[in-house]
Amino acid sequence: NSANAPDPEQEIIVEGFDPTITQKNYYTRGTFFDYFDEEKLSVIAPIINNYKTRGYVIIHKSAAQIDEEANSMLNISYLMLIVILFLSLIILIFFTEFVYRPLRKIIAATEQYASGNMHYELNVEGEDEMGYLAASLSYMARTVANSEDDQKKFIANVSHDFRSPLTSIKGFLEAMLDGTIPPEMHEHYLGVVLNETERLTKLTNSL
């Protein structure tokens, strides 16, 4: 308070002043030997000349004001801590929602694909790296699944094409062996068997 500040031109005598009371700290807190009515933080600096103490420079500040400023700084620190924790929570939620969960889905999908289940649905949407990776994996799985389906259809068609001539050949040969087809007709049916054999040869060569 400037109204209570001492005149710098006026000599001030503090009764009972003992600078050694601060020991090595060079500061003290209190009424400064009952000079002030309120508590002050006093910082004492000795004036030394030729290794002798010639006097002291003393700076006083209201302890209440210091406490108020300290509490204000502490409140600001608490507020900053709350803001940092809130931002950390947002980052954690963002990481969980957009990185961890999609990554877990992608890992589960790759395990299904590795086991041969190419029809497994990978539901990860987004236009970020995770979304692009999931879309690429889904496209790869669909391509492989379509290839497997085409392969199964091809094998089924080939099996059907082979089954008809083989059934005819087997039937004619069994009929000739058990006498259903008389010997005079063997030459005719052997020609039929030969034609079916040539048909099988053409099918084999076309694969």
Beta strands, then each sheet from edge to edge (+ up, - down):
strand 1: 27-30
strand 2: 40-49
strand 3: 52-62
sheet 1: 1+ 2- 3+
end
